[in-house]
């Protein structure tokens, strides 16, 4: 199983989608992106630290929970196991 831990900012509200709606294979997926500042002393030309963006998809029962509980807040700790 993959594990991912980071501290970042949500770039938008999480989106909940249904795959194969109305069938026995119906599955929920929650999609969202986070922006994470790089650590270290380096900055880019305008004095800000470089930012990496991560597109995240959460599947199944966890998808609905993430969509419901991830508020669009300035900062969020993200950990999945």
N, C-alpha and C positions, 0 to 999 in steps of 0.2 A: 504494500500500500504506500502511496506517495504522501509525504508530509510537506506542508508549506507554511512558513511563519514569516510575517513581515508587518511593518507599521507603515500605513499610507493613508491617502485620502481617496474617498470614492469620487469618481469623475462624473457620476450621474446616478440616477435612481436605478436599483436593480430591476431587471425585467424577467418576469416569469412566463415561460412558454410551455405549451403542451405539444409533445411529439406523438404522432399516430393517435390523435384524439378519436375517441369512440371505438377503439379496438382493444383487444386483450393486451396488446403491447403498449398501451398508453403510458407515457413517461413524462414527468415534469423536468424542466431544466431552468435554472436561474442563471442569468448572465449579467455580469457587471465588470467594471474596470476600476483599477486602483492606480494611483500615481505615487511613486516612492522616490524620495530624494536619495541620491547616492551619499554614502558616508565618506568622510575624509576631508581634507583641507582644500581640495581643488574646487574652483568655481569656473563657470563659463564667462564669456566676455562682459556680461552685464552684472556680474557680482552674485548671481544666483547659482546654487548647486544644480548640477544636471539631474534630470528626472527620468526614471524608467517607468514605463506603463505596462501593466499586466492585465490581460483579458482573462477572466475567470469564469468557468462554467461549473455549476454544482448540479448533480443529477439526483433524481429519485426523491425520496421523502425529505431529504435535507434541502432540496431546492425550495420548497414552499416555506420552510422555516427560515432560510436565509432571506428570501424575498420579504417576509413579514418582519423580521427582526433587524435587518440591516437598514438603519436610518441613514439618510443622506446627511451625514455629519462631517465636520471639518477633518477629523482624524479618527482612525479605526485600527485596532490591532486585528490582524487576520491570521488565523491558525486553523489548518485542516489536517486531520490525521486519518 
